[in-house]
Amino acid sequence: MKPIFQTQLVSLSKIVIFCIFCVFLTCCKKTKDCPGFPPDVAEYFPYHLSDSLIFVNQHNDTISFNVISFSITEKQTIVYNPRKCDKQECTCPFINLYFYAESANHRIQVNFNIFSKENNAYLTIYFDKISFNKTLTLVELNGNTIEILKNSEKQIFKLVIVWGEGITEIYDPINNFQWKSIKK
């Protein structure tokens, strides 16, 4: 009878040790508040789902883009265990604004990432097959107009973004069109 009692005692002690271990793991969780995309910077792209972006060129042709996807990183709190921490689990995700708009024959896609540790932002915009990239400091964004030039095969594409208005000008040298936004 003694061996059975000892076996039960060993099993019970393993269960107790396991429970203590579980409590120890769960009680060591920490939280971290992560910022959302700054509202003042989001004003460079003041669009919402289903908005129309309308542009006219020098020949009075128009393009109307419909915003079909729009997302922005919200403020959040992450919970993590510092004992099991890898870089992604214990740090705030990057802060992002994304939108996609399309017309019958054209598309605009914007990916605006802010890296708070480096205090800078990386902006990628696709207009049809042309990609515009620009790295900016948060100080440069301070309500200023963003002008992006792209040299491609000896042609210069230009994109202008105005705080509070969004994309206001697209210059397409392939078709020799200068598209300017029309207020809704």
N, C-alpha and C positions, 0 to 999 in steps of 0.2 A: 504494500500500500504506500510505502514511502516513495518509491519511484514515480508513481502517478502524481502524488502531491508535488513533488519536485518538478515534474514536467509542467504541471499547471502553473506553478509559481514562476517558472522560467517563461512560459507563454504570457502570463500576466505582466511580468516585468518588461517583456518586449513590447507589449501593447502600451504600457505606461511610458516607456522611453520613446516610442513612436509618437504618442500624443504630445509629450513635452517637445519633441522635435518639431511637430506641426505647429504648435503654439509659438515656438521660437521663430519659425519662418514667417508666420503671418503677422506677428507683432512688430516686425522690423520694417514694415512698409513705410515709405515716405511719399509725400506728395510734392508736386512742383506746379506752380501756376505758369502756364504758357500763354504768351500774348497772341491776340488775333491779328489779322492784317490791319494795319493802321488806317482808320477811316479817312484821314487827310490824304494819304497816298492813294487810296481807292478812288478818290475823286478824279484821278487821271482817266479812269474808265467808269464813268457814272452810268453804267448800263444795267438793265435788268432783263430777266427772261422775257421774251416776246417783244422787246424793243426793236424798232427799225432804225438802222443807220443808213441814211440816204446821202449819196454823193452825186455831184454833177461835174461834168468836164467842160472844156472850152467849146465843145460842139453842142452843148446842152443835152447830151446823153446823160441818163441817170442810171445809177445802180442802187438797188435797195437791198440791204442785208437784214436778215431777221436773226436776232440773238436766240439761238436754240439751246445753248448750254451756258450757265453762269454759276460759278462757285467761288467762295471766298472763305479762307480759314477763320474760324471763330475762336474767341478766347476759350481756353480749356485747361483743365487740371489733369495731370497725369499721375498715376499711382505706380510706384516701382519699388522693388526690393534692392537696396544697395549691395546686398551680398551676391545677388545674381545679375549684376548690372553689366550690360554691354553698352556700347556707345549709343545705339539707337534706342534702347529701352529706357534709358535714364535721362535723355535730353529731349527738349521740346522739338517737335517736327518743324521743318521749315515752314515759313508763312507764305501762303500762296493766294493769288487771285488768278482765275482762269475764266476765259469766255471764248465761245465759238459762235460765229455768225456766218450765214451763207446766203447767197443769192442763187439765181438759176445757173450762172456760170462761174461764180467767184466765191472765195471763202476768205475769212479773216479768223485767225486763231491767235489768242494772246495768252501767254504764260508769264506771270510776273511773280518772281520769287524773292523774298527778303530773307537774308541770313543775318539774324540779329547779333550774333557773336562778332561777325566781321563788319557790322554796321554798313552793309551795302545791299544792293538789289540787282537782280539780273533779269532783264526783260527780253523775252523772245516773242516776236510777232511774225506770223506767216501771212502773207498776202498772196493768194494763189500758190505758186511754187517758189516764191522768193521768201527767204528767211532774213529777218532783221534781228540783230542781237546787240544788246548794249548793257554794259555794267555801269551802275551808277552808285554813288554814295547816297545815303539818306539825306545828307545836307544838300546835295545837288537837286534832289527832288522837291525841296521846299517851295512848292507852288510854281516852279519855273516850267517853261515850255520845254518839252523834250523833242529834240530833232535827231533823227537817225538817218544816216546816209549809208548806203550799201553800194559798193563798187562791184560790178559784175560784168565781165567781158567788155570793159571800157565803157560801160553805161552806168549812170548813177541813178539809183532809185532813192527816193526820199519819202520819209514818213514824219509827220508832225503830230504831236500829241499835246493838247493844251489842258491844264488843270481845270477841272469843272466842266469841260466840254467833251473830252475824249479825243479820238482820232479826227483831226480836222483837215488833213491834207495827205494825199498819196500821189506821188509822181511816178508814173510808169513810162520809162523811156522806150521800152520795146514798142509800145503802141503810140508813143508820144502823147500820152494823156496826163493831164494834171487834174486829179479828182479832188474837189473841195466839198466838205460836208455842208449839208443844208440842215438848218434847225428844224426840229419837228414842230 
